[in-house]
Amino acid sequence: MEIDRHPLAYLLHLNGWSAPHYLTLLDAAHRHLGYGPITKSERKRVTRWTRCGVTPEMRAQKAMAFLHGIPEEEVTARPWPEWLKLACIRERRLLDATWDPQTTIDLLDRVASTGGPMDRRGFLVVTGIAPVLAGAAGAEPATARPLGRRIGRQAPALFDKALAILRRQDDQLGSGQVHTSARAQLRLITSALKNNAYSDETGRQLHAAAAEAARICGWTAYDSGHHALAEEYYLAALRAAASSNDPVVTANTLAFWAIMRYSTGDPRGAADLVTDALGRARSIGSLRMTAMLHARLARAHAHAGDNRASARAQNAALDAYDRARDRSPQEDPDCVYWVNLGELHMLAGSCALNLGRPKEALIQFTAAPAPQRAADAYQEDDFPRGAAIYLAREAEARISLDDLDSAVETAHRAVEHMGGVTSARGTSTLDDLRAKLAVRKEVPLVRDFLEHTA
């Protein structure tokens, strides 16, 4: 839809304004600024701005900025229509508010209460990652709360168990079914933060649990195709993680946020997020998490088209994982339970595909299921959505290599894994694969597959 592509179209849709009515409002702002009347005779003016690539004259842009409450300096600092996206942000306080525990609790309460249903449209909230990371670095840690019924360590421990289950339910069932449960957990944790008394340590553990609940909300919103909503949750998650002073939950939040950023056109921002997370890796002491973070950095560099940087990060990921093999998985944080050698191969294959190297991608994808140790193998049945996406990418690599027989066979496997899993991201990946196969629909087995999956 057009409202997803142009911020002005989104604003008209959001406020229920017609193009003539918007020009009337803009005319008033234009006059207020001393620019005189704005011509309304050309009824298609707004359409030309939103659909035809026409840039409004600077005085009209400044009138828009005044109308939508955006500082005039933003108009000259950002190109049209990038600056107008600032008017589309629903939760401005997520960006502007101070990074202290009470503000974090207030914002968690806000996003937990108003974060659904997942039917809102908009634009990514953050236009630059650096200010957010600076805010997190200077955040005040959570402190004790003296008022209310006192709770101890058992409460955050119970939340941690519930969140571990949610992570695995998302693997099996998909984001569409898990998002509601994650929001319920976030509301419950936020209520405990607001209404109970606790020590410094318990307060920080509760903030860490809130961060992970918000992170799961962000991930499931992203996987369901609601990127602006996901970013609101990721911002709230990072605030709670910063207040918790917990490097594990902070690094995990940054890593998952990076997935969305490099997948939605901001690989540089994604790399900044993961680089910040890697700076925390030494204090965490988990080689499995370090391997995961390097693999995410490789994905960001691949999306940016930087082959050398991606290869360096992939090598660092494999090196860290190789050193992690001598350790028990119980020594690692639970949030990296899914990281093994097979997963790293899948991510490396995805990097190669992004970089236009299908032959290398295929080597990585086919290496993933059959390592020497069972614990290192990629378990397709345990991660049906992930398996479907990786298989679709493998099929894409085979199409590029003109191996249609194997491509269709792999595509069938991908479709089978998506059965019963709700994931807009997975469905979109399969739709893209079908579109690539449709180019060769004159081939009988391709035509049969397309008809079978229509």
Sequence and secondary structure as in RCSB ss.txt:
>XXXX:A:sequence
MEIDRHPLAYLLHLNGWSAPHYLTLLDAAHRHLGYGPITKSERKRVTRWTRCGVTPEMRAQKAMAFLHGIPEEEV
TARPWPEWLKLACIRERRLLDATWDPQTTIDLLDRVASTGGPMDRRGFLVVTGIAPVLAGAAGAEPATARPLGRR
IGRQAPALFDKALAILRRQDDQLGSGQVHTSARAQLRLITSALKNNAYSDETGRQLHAAAAEAARICGWTAYDSG
HHALAEEYYLAALRAAASSNDPVVTANTLAFWAIMRYSTGDPRGAADLVTDALGRARSIGSLRMTAMLHARLARA
HAHAGDNRASARAQNAALDAYDRARDRSPQEDPDCVYWVNLGELHMLAGSCALNLGRPKEALIQFTAAPAPQRAA
DAYQEDDFPRGAAIYLAREAEARISLDDLDSAVETAHRAVEHMGGVTSARGTSTLDDLRAKLAVRKEVPLVRDFL
EHTA
>XXXX:A:secstr
 GGGT HHHHHHHHHT  HHHHHHHHHHHHHHTT        TTHHHHHHHS     HHHHHHHHHHTT  HHHH
HHS TTGGGGGGG S THHHHS  SHHHHHHHHHHHHHHS SS      S S HHHHHHHHHT      B SSEE
  THHHHHHHHHHHHHHHHHHHHBHHHHHHHHHHHHHHHHHHHHHEEB HHHHHHHHHHHHHHHHHHHHHHHHTT
 HHHHHHHHHHHHHHHHHHT HHHHHHHHHHHHHHHHHTT HHHHHHHHHHHHHTHHHHT HHHHHHHHHHHHHH
HHHTT HHHHHHHHHHHHHHHHHHTTS GGGS GGGTT  HHHHHHHHHHHHHHTT HHHHHHHHHHTT  SSGG
GS  GGG HHHHHHHHHHHHHHHHHTT HHHHHHHHHHHHHHHTT B HHHHHHHHHHHHHHHTTTTSHHHHHHH
HHT 
